[in-house]
Every structure is written in C-alpha cells, then in structure tokens.
Amino acid sequence: MSFAAVICASHSTTVVPPMAGAGTELRAGLHFAGHSLVEYQARQAAEAGASHVMILVGAVTQPLSRAVDRLTADGIPVMLVRDMVSLVREAPRDRDMMLIADGAIIAQKHITAVSAHPGNVLLAADDSRATAGFERIDGQHRWAGLLRVSPDLLFGTLDMLGDWDLELTLMRAAVQAGGYRIVVPQEDILEGRIALVDSQASADLVAQALLGGQSEAPSTEGGAEHYLLSRIATRIAPMLLRTQVPATQVRIGGIALSAMGVIAVMLAWPLFGMLLMLCGLTTSLTSDRLGQLARRAQDDGWMALMPGLIVLLGVIMLGDEAGARMDGIYLALLLGIVLLAVRWRRTGGIKPWALFTPGSALILLIIVAFLSSVTAGLALGNLCGIGSVAMMVLRRRA
C-alpha cells in the first residue's frame, strides 16, 4: 500500500540567539548532510517510496522555501502546510501517512522498514538512559520519532478540536490502537543512527557519527574502484559534505585531474600521468558518495562517465607514446565496454574482482611499467580485458 509523508518542522532550537532581535532558528533549518535537516528528511521519505511529502510549518521562511524548490527540482513532490485545516485538505484519504518527528535523524534502513509495514506502526526503542530524551510510550519503550498510521486513525485525530501537538497526539493514538512496534537495537541509539537533535552542535555530532561510517548504499563499482578507490572516496566524502562542497564541483575536479593526466602522458610523463588519472577516478567516486550521503539519486549521465572516458583517451595516448598504438586502442575499447556495463549495471552478475575497470587497468599499467615497460602493461591489460568481457558474456543471467 502506498503512503504519503508529513514532516513536522515548527519547533525552534534550544540555542538562544546571540543578539537581541535575532530570529529564532528552527530545528528543521539545522545544517545536516550538505543541506537543511528537513530537506534530508524529505529525501529519505521519497527514497522509501512516499508518493508526496508535506512539511508542517508554523511559518513559511525563506530557507524552507529554498529547500522546497531544490526538492521539486529533483523530482520530489513536496509542499508546505501551515495548519491542521490545510493538512486535512491536502492529506490523501486513500493511503497511509508516515510521520517524521521534528528534529529526528533516523537511519534509512529504519525508514524503509516502517514504510514496508502497512497500517499503524511505530519505531520504538527500549527505555534506557540512552533514550531519556525520547517520548515515553510505556514502561518498556520510548518513541524513536517515526510512525505510520492508517487514514482512519489520521483523520480521526485531525478531526479533534483544541490546541494539541500533532506528532505526540498521533503517536499516542497509534499506541492506543495497538500499533505494531519495530524496536531498534540500542547500538543504533548509542552510535547516532537514531537521534533527536535540537541544536546545530548536536546535529554536527550526529552527522560525524552517522556520515563518518560506510555508506548505506551498496557500491555498484567493480575492480580496483570497488576494492580500493571507493574505500578512499567513502572516507573523503563525509569531510567534504560537512564543508558543503557541491558534488558537481567535485565531479568537475575529477574530470580536470583526469585531463591533466592525459596531458602529462602526452608530455612523456607516463607514470605521473597515470597517477593523476587514478586521482581523477577517485575524485569522481567521491562525488558519487556525496550524492549517496545526501540521499540524492546517483548520477548516471555522461558527466559521471567523463573521468572514465578521459582515462580511455589516456590509455590510447600511452599506446602512442610506447609505440603500441593498436594495443592502446584495443585496451581502451575493452575498458569502455566494462565501464558502461558497470555504470549501467549490466555486468551479468559476475563478482567485482572479475571486472577489469579503468582503475584496475591504471594500477596494472603503473606496476608493469615500473617493473618492465608500458608496452608489456598494455599487452597484459588486453588479456585481462578480454577475460573480463568474456565472463560478462558467458555468465550473463537470462
């Protein structure tokens, strides 16, 4: 059953403005994962399958409006809702509603788990010292800031008269209705995968814990990109994300490094050029990881392929410089096939180690060129490329 999502975004932070007359900052506007917290929450809901997202606000601010514009530009249907009357009018009556609490940071796997369970569902945590800041459900559990309710329960609650808090009232209604509880491990609370933040300092601490680990999205790379370069990129990406460096600029940096590597090869500096091209591929993978951490869709366009395509040009130039022009062309063609197959997920399901990618070719060429010659590296690379393409063809799934 499909569902919509509502994100509460009206509570202010606990930090007192430093100057008299300064505006009160909202929790929803706290910086997290390269953009505001409410934008991160909306992207999480859309990734879990929400048909559209409503943001319940007390007042429409300029940062909130800009967040809605960015989400809409990325194809996520989102709207700002200012009061209960508007929520009753806009909320769909034929599907469940997921609610994300104000200031809640929840790992994507838990949002996916709640979205997969129809009806009344609550994300809960055991009552302990670590969950003292969470709303109590009973003597055993506390609410972890996420729930899903049926249309009957939602509109039955919205029809109530008086001044009341939407998220807490809905939570209590779901508990009274006997809603199913998904209890999260205590490790997720202690390690910051579930948290309620009320200041920029606490949001930064959670970001450091949540984004500093491995990306939740599985790697779609192969060869050296999968086993080596992506691991480096995964460590670099959180640091760049906290400095708000756009992923597009990082991608352009990867293209520039790869192009500089080709120029170095043309100037008869093959080893230095191959190292630069390897750095360009790593930088491009870092751009992919930035998109994953910020819950953005992976860029599968030609710009994402540009660093790899430039590396193929560099391989051809290596063949020209080594007097093995055709070997360079053949290797570039084989690597191009593997590059497209990996990027478009058409590898036939073979293991990542069997994919002879541009990164794998560069590492092989650097090692063989250092021990013997570039010509020998090109010849060995052609054999590896033929074997990789053969495995993709012969083991392709029906």
C-alpha positions in Angstrom: 0.0 0.0 0.0 1.4 3.4 -1.0 1.8 6.1 1.6 2.4 9.9 1.9 4.7 11.6 4.4 4.4 14.5 6.7 7.4 16.1 8.4 7.0 18.3 11.4 9.1 21.4 11.1 7.9 24.1 13.6 9.9 23.6 16.8 12.8 26.0 17.5 16.3 25.1 18.6 17.3 25.3 22.3 20.1 27.8 21.4 19.4 31.4 22.5 20.1 33.9 19.6 23.3 35.7 20.4 22.0 39.2 19.6 18.8 40.8 20.7 16.2 40.8 18.0 17.8 37.9 16.2 15.3 35.4 14.7 14.7 32.0 16.3 16.3 29.2 14.4 14.1 26.2 13.6 15.3 22.6 14.1 14.3 21.9 10.5 16.8 24.5 9.3 19.8 22.9 11.0 22.6 22.0 8.6 22.9 18.3 8.0 24.4 16.2 5.2 25.0 19.1 2.9 21.6 20.8 3.3 18.9 21.5 5.9 17.7 18.8 8.1 14.1 18.9 6.8 15.4 18.5 3.2 17.4 15.5 4.3 14.2 14.0 5.9 12.2 14.7 2.8 14.7 12.9 0.6 14.7 10.0 3.0 10.9 9.7 2.8 10.9 9.9 -1.0 13.6 7.3 -1.2 11.5 5.0 1.0 8.6 5.4 -1.5 6.4 8.3 -0.3 4.1 9.4 -3.1 4.4 13.0 -1.9 5.8 14.9 1.2 4.1 17.6 3.3 6.1 19.8 5.6 4.1 21.1 8.5 5.4 24.5 9.5 4.4 27.3 11.8 5.5 30.0 9.3 7.0 29.9 5.8 10.6 31.0 5.9 13.0 31.7 3.1 15.2 28.7 3.9 12.2 26.4 3.8 11.1 27.8 0.5 14.5 27.3 -1.0 14.5 23.7 0.3 11.2 23.0 -1.4 12.5 24.5 -4.6 15.5 22.2 -4.5 13.4 19.1 -3.8 10.9 20.0 -6.5 13.8 20.5 -9.0 15.0 16.9 -8.1 11.5 15.5 -8.9 10.3 15.1 -5.3 6.7 16.3 -4.9 6.7 18.4 -1.7 4.5 21.1 -0.3 4.5 23.4 2.8 1.4 23.1 5.1 0.8 25.8 7.7 -2.1 24.5 9.8 -4.3 21.5 10.5 -7.0 22.7 8.2 -4.6 22.7 5.3 -3.3 19.3 6.3 -6.8 17.9 6.3 -7.4 19.3 2.8 -4.1 18.1 1.4 -3.6 14.7 3.0 -4.7 11.8 0.8 -7.7 9.7 2.2 -6.8 6.5 0.4 -3.3 5.8 1.7 -1.3 5.6 4.9 0.6 8.5 6.3 4.2 8.4 7.6 5.2 11.0 10.2 8.7 12.1 10.9 9.2 14.0 14.2 10.7 17.5 14.3 14.5 17.2 14.6 14.5 13.4 14.1 17.6 11.9 12.4 16.8 8.2 11.5 18.9 5.8 9.5 17.4 5.0 6.1 17.1 1.3 6.9 14.6 2.0 9.7 12.5 4.4 7.5 12.4 1.6 4.9 11.3 -0.9 7.5 8.4 1.2 8.6 7.4 2.0 5.0 7.2 -1.7 4.2 4.7 -2.4 7.0 1.1 -1.2 6.3 -1.2 0.1 8.9 -0.3 1.6 12.3 3.4 1.1 13.0 5.7 2.8 15.5 9.5 2.9 15.6 10.4 2.3 19.2 13.5 1.9 21.4 13.9 0.3 24.8 13.6 2.5 27.8 17.1 3.2 29.0 19.4 6.1 30.0 20.4 6.5 26.3 16.8 7.1 25.3 15.9 9.5 28.1 15.3 12.3 25.6 12.7 10.3 23.6 9.0 10.4 24.3 7.8 7.6 26.6 5.3 5.1 25.2 5.0 2.9 28.3 7.3 1.4 31.0 9.2 -0.6 28.4 9.5 1.5 25.2 10.1 5.1 24.1 9.1 6.5 20.7 12.0 6.9 18.2 10.5 9.7 16.2 8.9 7.8 13.3 5.5 6.3 12.8 3.0 5.2 10.1 -0.8 5.5 10.6 -3.8 4.4 8.6 -6.2 7.0 7.0 -8.9 6.3 9.6 -6.6 6.9 12.5 -5.1 10.0 10.9 -8.3 11.8 10.0 -9.9 10.7 13.3 -7.1 12.5 15.1 -7.2 15.6 12.8 -10.9 16.0 13.4 -10.3 16.6 17.1 -10.9 20.1 18.5 -8.5 22.1 20.5 -4.8 23.0 20.6 -2.7 19.9 20.6 0.7 18.6 19.2 0.2 16.6 16.0 3.2 14.2 16.4 2.7 13.3 20.0 -1.1 13.0 19.7 -0.7 10.7 16.6 1.9 8.7 18.5 -0.5 8.2 21.4 -3.4 7.4 19.1 -1.3 4.7 17.4 -0.3 3.2 20.7 -3.9 3.1 21.9 -4.9 1.5 18.5 -2.4 -1.3 19.2 0.0 -0.3 16.5 2.8 -2.7 15.6 6.2 -1.7 17.2 9.5 -2.0 15.4 12.1 -1.9 18.2 15.5 -0.7 17.2 18.8 -2.0 18.7 20.4 0.0 21.5 23.5 0.2 19.4 21.7 2.4 16.8 20.9 4.9 19.6 24.4 4.9 21.1 26.1 5.2 17.7 23.8 8.1 16.5 21.8 6.2 13.8 18.7 7.4 15.6 18.7 10.8 17.3 16.5 13.8 18.2 18.6 17.0 17.7 17.7 20.4 19.0 20.8 22.4 18.2 23.5 22.7 15.5 26.1 21.3 17.9 24.1 18.1 18.4 23.3 17.8 14.7 27.1 18.1 14.0 27.8 15.3 16.4 25.2 13.0 14.9 26.5 13.8 11.4 30.0 12.9 12.4 28.8 9.6 13.8 26.3 8.8 11.0 28.2 10.0 8.0 31.7 9.0 9.1 31.0 5.3 8.6 30.4 3.3 5.5 27.8 4.4 3.0 24.5 2.6 3.4 24.1 2.3 -0.4 25.9 -0.7 -1.9 28.7 0.0 -4.2 28.0 -0.6 -7.9 31.6 -0.3 -8.9 34.0 -3.2 -9.9 37.6 -4.0 -9.9 40.0 -1.5 -8.2 37.2 1.1 -8.0 35.2 -1.3 -5.8 38.1 -2.7 -3.6 40.3 0.4 -3.3 39.2 3.7 -4.8 35.7 3.6 -3.4 37.0 3.0 0.1 39.2 6.0 -0.2 36.2 8.0 -1.5 34.0 6.8 1.3 36.4 8.3 3.8 36.8 11.6 2.0 33.1 12.2 1.2 31.9 12.9 4.8 34.7 15.5 5.3 33.7 17.3 2.1 30.0 17.0 3.0 30.5 18.9 6.2 32.2 21.7 4.4 29.2 21.9 2.0 31.2 21.3 -1.2 28.7 20.5 -4.0 29.0 17.1 -5.6 29.0 18.7 -9.1 32.2 20.7 -8.3 33.9 17.5 -7.0 32.9 15.8 -10.3 34.4 18.6 -12.3 37.6 18.3 -10.2 37.8 14.6 -11.1 37.4 15.5 -14.8 40.1 18.1 -14.5 42.5 15.7 -12.8 41.9 13.0 -15.4 42.5 15.6 -18.2 45.7 16.7 -16.6 46.8 13.1 -16.5 46.3 12.8 -20.3 48.3 15.9 -20.8 51.1 14.5 -18.6 51.2 11.4 -20.7 51.4 13.4 -23.9 54.4 15.3 -22.4 56.2 11.9 -21.9 55.5 11.6 -18.2 53.5 8.3 -18.2 53.8 7.3 -14.6 52.8 10.8 -13.3 50.0 11.0 -15.8 48.6 7.6 -14.7 48.7 8.7 -11.1 46.8 11.8 -11.9 44.2 9.8 -13.8 43.8 7.5 -10.9 43.2 10.5 -8.6 40.6 11.7 -11.1 38.7 8.4 -10.8 38.9 8.6 -7.0 37.5 12.1 -7.0 34.7 11.1 -9.3 33.8 8.3 -6.9 33.9 10.8 -4.1 31.2 12.8 -6.0 29.1 9.6 -6.1 29.5 9.1 -2.4 28.5 12.7 -1.7 25.2 12.1 -3.6 24.6 8.9 -1.6 25.2 10.5 1.8 22.9 13.4 0.8 20.2 11.0 -0.3 20.4 12.2 -3.9 19.8 9.9 -6.9 23.0 8.6 -8.5 24.2 10.5 -11.5 24.3 8.0 -14.4 24.6 10.7 -17.1 27.5 11.3 -19.4 29.1 13.8 -16.9 29.5 10.9 -14.5 31.3 8.9 -17.2 33.6 11.7 -18.3 36.5 10.9 -15.9 36.5 7.3 -17.1 36.2 8.2 -20.7 39.2 10.6 -20.4 41.2 7.8 -18.9 40.4 5.7 -22.0 41.9 8.6 -24.1 44.9 8.5 -21.8 45.3 4.7 -22.5 45.3 5.4 -26.2 48.0 8.1 -25.7 50.0 5.7 -23.7 50.0 3.3 -26.6 51.1 6.0 -29.0 54.0 7.0 -26.7 55.1 3.4 -26.3 54.9 2.6 -29.9 52.0 0.2 -29.4 49.2 2.3 -30.9 46.8 -0.6 -31.7 47.3 -2.2 -28.2 46.3 1.1 -26.6 43.2 1.3 -28.8 42.2 -2.3 -28.2 42.6 -1.9 -24.4 40.6 1.4 -24.4 37.7 -0.3 -26.3 37.7 -3.2 -23.9 37.8 -0.9 -20.9 35.0 1.2 -22.4 32.7 -1.8 -22.6 33.4 -2.7 -19.0 33.0 0.9 -17.9 29.5 1.2 -19.4 28.5 -2.3 -18.2 29.4 -1.4 -14.6 27.9 2.1 -14.7 24.6 0.8 -16.2 24.6 -2.4 -14.0 24.7 -4.8 -16.9 27.7 -6.9 -15.8 25.7 -10.2 -15.8 26.1 -10.6 -12.0 29.8 -11.5 -12.0 32.0 -10.8 -9.0 33.5 -7.3 -8.7 37.1 -8.7 -8.9 36.4 -10.1 -12.4 35.6 -6.6 -13.8 38.7 -5.1 -15.4 37.8 -1.4 -15.0 39.8 1.7 -15.9 41.1 1.9 -12.3 42.2 -1.7 -12.4 44.0 -1.0 -15.8 45.8 2.0 -14.4 47.1 0.2 -11.4 48.2 -2.7 -13.6 49.9 -0.4 -16.0 51.7 1.5 -13.2 53.1 -1.7 -11.7 54.1 -3.3 -15.0 55.6 0.0 -16.4 57.7 0.3 -13.2 58.9 -3.3 -13.4 59.2 -3.7 -17.2 57.6 -1.4 -19.8 54.3 0.3 -20.7 54.2 -2.0 -23.8 54.1 -5.1 -21.7 51.5 -3.5 -19.5 49.2 -2.8 -22.5 49.6 -6.4 -23.7 48.8 -7.8 -20.3 45.9 -5.4 -19.9 44.4 -6.6 -23.2 44.4 -10.1 -21.9 42.7 -9.1 -18.7 40.1 -7.0 -20.6 39.3 -9.9 -22.9 38.9 -12.2 -19.9 36.6 -9.8 -18.1 34.3 -9.2 -21.2 34.2 -12.9 -21.8 33.0 -13.6 -18.2 30.3 -10.9 -18.6 29.0 -12.5 -21.8 29.3 -16.2 -20.8 27.8 -15.8 -17.3 25.1 -13.3 -18.2 21.9 -14.0 -16.4 18.8 -14.8 -18.5 
